[in-house]
């Protein structure tokens, strides 16, 4: 069973999401915020696509990283940071449709590392879901005193 160390995790996630540059650039909308679980939707636009109208692999990977990272954020103390330590994506089919739905969850919680998974689905014009990609990530928890490395 997952345990949060931040009883106000919903507001913490909302505040951090406001500063999440790539999410806003993509116009990705988070719809579900629960302990260890994040889900959101991206309405596909031309800027998200590559040849033949397929969703760009970088867009899919970014969505997976966002939902898994924020799923981990729901568990850590409000003053801690979460960063991606490892990310693996398996592309299963082209992301063709009107939208992408990304769902990320924490599979195993730890003090310093959270092991997460995600699934990305495309939604076609009739509302049918098609699994586009599966992902796994290790999310590292950093204390509030963590600083950026100096060059």
C-alpha positions in Angstrom: 0.0 0.0 0.0 1.3 3.4 -0.9 1.8 6.1 1.7 2.0 9.8 1.2 4.3 11.9 3.3 2.4 15.1 2.2 -1.2 15.3 3.3 -1.7 18.3 1.0 -0.2 16.5 -2.0 -3.0 17.6 -4.3 -2.1 21.3 -3.8 1.6 20.5 -4.0 1.1 18.8 -7.4 -1.0 21.7 -8.7 1.6 24.2 -7.6 4.4 22.2 -9.2 2.4 21.7 -12.4 2.1 25.4 -12.9 5.9 25.6 -13.3 6.2 22.5 -15.5 7.4 24.0 -18.8 7.1 21.0 -21.2 3.6 20.2 -20.0 2.4 23.7 -20.8 4.3 23.8 -24.1 2.6 20.6 -25.2 -0.8 21.7 -23.8 -1.1 18.5 -21.7 -3.9 18.6 -19.1 -3.8 16.6 -15.9 -7.2 15.3 -14.9 -6.6 12.8 -12.1 -4.4 13.4 -9.0 -4.5 10.6 -6.5 -2.0 9.0 -4.1 0.6 7.4 -6.4 -1.5 8.0 -9.6 -1.7 10.7 -12.2 -3.7 10.7 -15.5 -4.0 13.3 -18.2 -5.0 14.0 -21.8 -3.3 15.7 -24.7 -5.5 16.8 -27.6 -3.3 16.0 -30.6 -2.3 19.0 -32.8 0.0 19.2 -35.8 2.9 20.3 -33.6 2.7 16.9 -31.8 2.9 14.9 -35.0 5.6 13.5 -37.3 5.2 11.9 -40.7 1.9 10.1 -41.5 0.2 11.9 -38.6 1.8 9.7 -35.9 2.3 11.3 -32.5 6.0 12.1 -32.2 8.0 9.6 -30.0 9.4 12.5 -27.9 5.9 13.7 -27.1 4.9 10.2 -25.9 8.1 9.9 -23.8 7.5 13.3 -22.3 3.9 12.4 -21.3 5.1 9.2 -19.7 7.8 11.0 -17.8 5.4 13.7 -16.6 2.8 11.3 -15.2 5.3 9.0 -13.6 7.2 11.8 -12.0 4.1 13.5 -10.6 2.8 10.2 -9.4 6.0 10.0 -7.3 5.5 13.6 -6.2 2.2 12.6 -4.5 4.2 10.4 -2.1 7.1 12.6 -1.0 7.2 15.4 1.6 6.2 18.8 0.1 9.7 20.3 0.4 11.4 17.4 -1.5 12.1 17.1 -5.2 11.6 14.3 -7.6 13.9 13.7 -10.6 14.0 11.0 -13.3 16.9 8.6 -12.6 16.0 6.1 -15.3 13.3 6.0 -18.1 12.4 3.2 -20.5 9.8 3.4 -23.2 8.4 0.6 -25.3 6.5 1.9 -28.4 3.8 -0.6 -29.3 1.8 1.1 -32.1 1.7 4.4 -33.8 -0.1 7.2 -31.8 -2.8 8.0 -34.3 -6.0 9.7 -33.3 -7.5 12.8 -31.8 -5.8 12.6 -28.4 -3.3 10.8 -26.2 -4.2 9.7 -22.6 -1.3 9.1 -20.2 -1.6 7.3 -17.0 1.3 6.9 -14.5 1.5 5.2 -11.2 4.0 4.2 -8.5 4.5 0.5 -8.6 6.9 0.3 -5.6 7.5 3.1 -3.1 10.9 3.6 -1.4 12.5 6.3 0.7 14.9 7.5 -2.0 13.6 5.8 -5.1 10.1 5.2 -6.5 9.6 2.7 -9.2 6.9 3.8 -11.6 5.0 2.6 -14.7 2.9 4.4 -17.3 0.7 3.6 -20.3 -0.1 5.9 -23.1 -3.2 5.4 -25.2 -4.4 7.0 -28.4 -8.1 7.9 -28.7 -9.6 7.6 -32.2 -12.5 9.6 -33.6 -15.0 7.1 -32.2 -13.5 7.2 -28.7 -11.8 3.9 -28.9 -8.5 3.4 -27.0 -5.4 1.9 -28.5 -2.3 1.2 -26.4 0.6 3.2 -27.9 3.4 2.8 -25.4 4.3 1.4 -22.0 7.0 2.9 -19.8 8.8 2.4 -16.6 10.9 4.8 -14.6 12.9 5.1 -11.5 12.2 8.4 -9.8 14.8 9.7 -7.3 13.7 11.7 -4.3 16.0 14.6 -3.4 16.0 16.5 -0.1 15.2 20.3 0.0 18.9 21.1 0.4 19.7 19.6 -3.1 21.4 22.0 -5.4 22.2 22.0 -9.1 25.7 20.8 -10.0 28.1 23.6 -10.7 29.9 23.7 -14.1 
